[in-house]
Amino acid sequence: MIDLTTDYLGLKLDNPLVPASSPLTGNFDDARRLQDAGASALVLPSLFEEVVHHQQKQLEQYVYSQALGHYEADSYRPVPDEYAGDLENYLEHIQRLKTTLDIPVIASLNGISTSGWIDFGKDMQQAGADALELNVYYVAADPHQSGEEVENRYLQLLTDLRGQVSIPVTMKLSSQFSSVANIVSKLQQTGAAGVVLFNRFYQPDIDLDTLTIKPRISLSNPMESLLRIRWIALLRGRVDLSLAATGGFHDIDAILKALLAGADVVYLCSVLLEKGPAYYAELLQQLRLWLEEREYESVTQMQGSVSQACAIDPAAFEHSNYFDVIKSYKK
């Protein structure tokens, strides 16, 4: 029997495929379907501090406008006794999942202030989250802000939060650092239990009719996985923290490559949105069959076996690959 278990953020998972943050993990029934299909853990959708503050301001304005009204009209617009905003609903979702499911639940947080990161992180821990993923999603657009200042922003956030929560904390990073390996190393030294490579920055679009900026969302495509695989391979063996690959993993081939490169887990999002929670079981079966055909005894045995540290041609992950790619092009 193939041993599919893997260690991630200090958690022992039944297999290395993890449903990523998406509407599926935010829905209780879909979360149960994912567990039934074999999901080893769940990453919840991000809680956004900005949204929570906006809701609180709206409620305050509602209560204030009530106080200015007529006493006789209070019954027509009663102040809600049990108002539940995004924060309350999020914490309740964690508690419900932990009560019902048997797999780890990883909360995800996108904050904008130190107090927000800390307070909400503590709330999620108290609600029962097994780990916390920091979805920083910071676009460094200020030309006066140096790369070092951007990195220190991440490191200080982690330092502040690690002093207040005891559950494992992982940082979801973008690929837009001048030295990905260096920032990952610094995050490890600061107390990160893992990193998630890489965050997908959604790109705004321009409406040519109205000349306004409009949001645009698109699911990942398989080509995106190659960047993740490359950096996982470069980091494996050089840092001592968990590595999660996310973005573009739509089939078993990409998943296998990420594991061979050294990923502890592979996040699945777009493929599950397109094909449904049940497809998780199919991918898991394909993973098991591939390992059996090649006589692997466990996932651990294959993980990192084609990382740069173990590769037959280590330079292929770096500059020399450029020449081979150029020469391989044919019309």
N, C-alpha and C positions, 0 to 999 in steps of 0.2 A: 504494500500500500504506500503510495507516494505521500510524503509529509509536505503539505503545502503551507505550513505555518511560517510566520515571519515576525520579527520584532520591529515595532514602530512606536517611537516616542516612549519606550519603556513598556509598551503594551504588547501582550502576546496575541497576535491575530491569527485566525484560522487559515487565512490565505492572503496574498498580497494585492488583491483587487479591492479598491475602496471607492464606493460611490461618493463623488465630490459634492461640494456645495451646489445645490440646484433646487428648483421647485419640487423635485421628487423627495429629497430629504426633508424638505420643509412641510411636507404633507404626511400626516400620521399613517394613513392607509398605504400610501406608496412606500413609506419607510418599512412597514411590516412586510410588504411584498418583496422588498429588496432583501430583508433578512431571510425570508422564506426561500429566495433564490440563491442564498449562500453568502450574502454580503458579510464581510468580516468586521466592518465598522461603518460609521456614517459620519460625514462632515456636513454639518448643518449650513443653511444659507447664512450669510453675514447679517449681523445686527448692525445697523448704521446709526451712530450717535446723532448725526444731523437730523435724522427722521424722528428719533425719540424726542429731541429738544423741540422740534417743530410741533409735534403733537402736544407736548407739555404747554407750549405757549398758546396753542389754540384752546386748550382746556382752560387755561388761566383767563384768556379773553372771554370765553363763554361764561365762566363764573362771574367775572367782573361786570359784564353786560347785564347779567341777571340781577346783580345787586343794585343796579341803577334803575331797574324796572319797577313796576307797581306790585305791591304785595299780593293783590288779588289775582295777578296773572302768573304767580309762581308755579301753580299747578299745571299750566300749559307748557312751560319749558323747565321742567324739574332738573336740578343738577344731578347727574348720574351718580348713584351711590357706589357702584362697582365698575367704574370706567377702566377698561383694559386697553392699553396702547401696545405698540410693538414690543416694548421691553417685557411687559407682563405676559403677553402671549408667547414670547420667545422662551422665557423661563418656564412657563407652564408646559411648553412643548418638550423641553429637555426633561422635565420631571415625568411627563407622561411616557416618553420613550424609555427612560431608565426604569420605569415601573413595569413596562410591558415587554421590552426587548432584552435579549441576552448578549448583545454586542456593544462594544464601546461607542460612545457618542462624543464626537469632537465638535465643540462649539466654535463659531467663527465670528470675529469682531472687527468692525471698521470704525475706529474712533477718530476724533479730531482734537481732543484735548487730553492732557495727562490725567485729569480727574475722571474723564469719561472712560479711557482705557482701563484705569484701575478699578473704578466703581463697578462698571459693567462686567469686567473680568472676574471680580470677586463674586458678583451676583451669579454668574454662570457656573462658577465653581461650587457655590452653595446649592445651586439647583441640581447638581449632580453630574455635570460634564466631566468626562474622563480626561480631556485635554483641551487646550485652547489654541486655535489657529489665528494668528494676527494678520488680517488682510489690510495691510497698510495702504496700498493703492495710492501712492504719492507720486505725482508728476512734478519733477523738478524743473519748473519753467522760469524761475527767477534767474536772470543772467548774472546777478551779483552773488548768488549762492554757489559756493564751491562744492565739488564732489565730496570733499571731506566733511563738510557741514551736513550734507545729505546723509552720509553714512552715520554720522554722530546722532542724527535724529532717530535712526533706527536703533542704534545701540543704547541710547538713553531711554527710549521707550521700553526696550526689553529690560533694562536695569530697573527702572521704576516698577514695572509690572512683576518681575520676578521677586521683588521684595514684599509683594502683597499676596501672591497666589502660590500654592504649592503643587498644583497639577502641572503636568508637562506643557510647555509652551513651544509652539513651532511658528516660524515666520515665513509667510508667503512672499517671495521676492519676485521682482521683475528682472529681466535680463539686461536692463539698462544701467548697469554699474560698470565703472571703468575696469574693475577687477572683481569679478564674481567670486573667484576662489578666496580672495582676501577678505571680502565682507562676510562670507560664510564662515571663515576661520574666526573672525572677530566675534560673530554671533555665537559661535560655539563657546568661546572663552567667556562671553558675557552670560551664558547660562541657557542658551536655546537648546531644546531637546531635539530639534530638527529644523529642516528648511523644506519648503515646497517650491519646486522649480518648474515652470515659471508662471507668474501672474499674467493674465491676458488683459492688456489695457484696451478697452473698447474705444474706437476712434470716432469722434464726432464727424458728421457729414455736413455739407453745405447745400441748402435747398436753392436751386438756381432760379426758381420762380419767385420766392419770397426774399431771397438773399439773407436767410437766417440760418443759424446753426441748429441742427436737429440731431437728436441721439440716433444712433444706429447700432443694432446688435446683430451679431451673426454667430452661428455655431462654429466651433473649431474645425479645421480641416487636417487630414492626416499628415501633411507636410510639416505642420507645426511641431510634431513630435520629435523631429530630428534634432532641433536645437536643444530640447530637454535631454534627449539621449546623450548627446555629445557632452553636455556639462555634467551630467550624472557620472559619465565615464571618467571625466577629468578629476572629479572630486572624490570618487570612491577610493578609499585607502589613504587619502590625504587628510581627511577630517574625521572626527569621531562623533558624529551625530546622525540622526535618521535623515534619509533622503527620499523625498516623495516626488514623483514625476507627474506633471499635470499639463494637459493641453495637447489635443490632437491624437489621443489614443482611441482609435475607432475599431481596431481589429486585433486579433491575437498576435500577429506578426510584430506590430509596434510594441505591444505589451511585453513580449518575449525579449525584444531588443533592449527595452528599458531595464528589465530585470538582469539580463546578461551584462549590461553596462554598470549595474550596481544599485539600482533603485530598491529600497526596502518595500515600497508600495507603489502602485500605479493608480492614480485617480481616474475615475471614469465619470464623464458628465454628458457631453453631447451625444455620444452613442446610446446612452440609456434614455435620453430625452427622445431620440429618434425612434428607438426600437422597443422601449419599454423596460420595466424592471426585470421581466422574465429573461431578457437577453443576457443578464448577468450570469445566469446558470449555464448558458451555452458557452460563454467565454471561459468560465471556470472549467468546464468539461474539456474544452480545447486545450487549455493549459495543462490539465492532467494528462491528456493523451500525448501531447508533445513530450512531456517529461518521461512518460512510460516508454515511448518509442525509442528514446535515446538513453534509456536505462539510468536515468537520474533517480536518486533515492529521495531527494528533497529539493524544495525551492532554494534553500540556503546553499546547497551545493553548486547551483548555477549562478547565484547572485554575484555580480562583480567579476565573473570569469573572463569577460571581454572588456573590462575597464582598462584605462590606460596603463594602470599598474601591472595588469596581467596580460595585456594584448601582445600578440606576436609582433605587431608593428606599432609600438606606442606613438610614434610620430604621426601616424595616420589621423589621430584625433586633433593634431595641431596644424602647423603651417604647411607641412609637406602634402597634406591632403588637397590643398588648393591646386597644385600642379596636376595631380592625377585627375581632378575633376575637369579642369580645362582641357586636358588631352583626351578625355573620354567623350567629349561632345562630338556628335555626328549629325550631319544634316539629314 
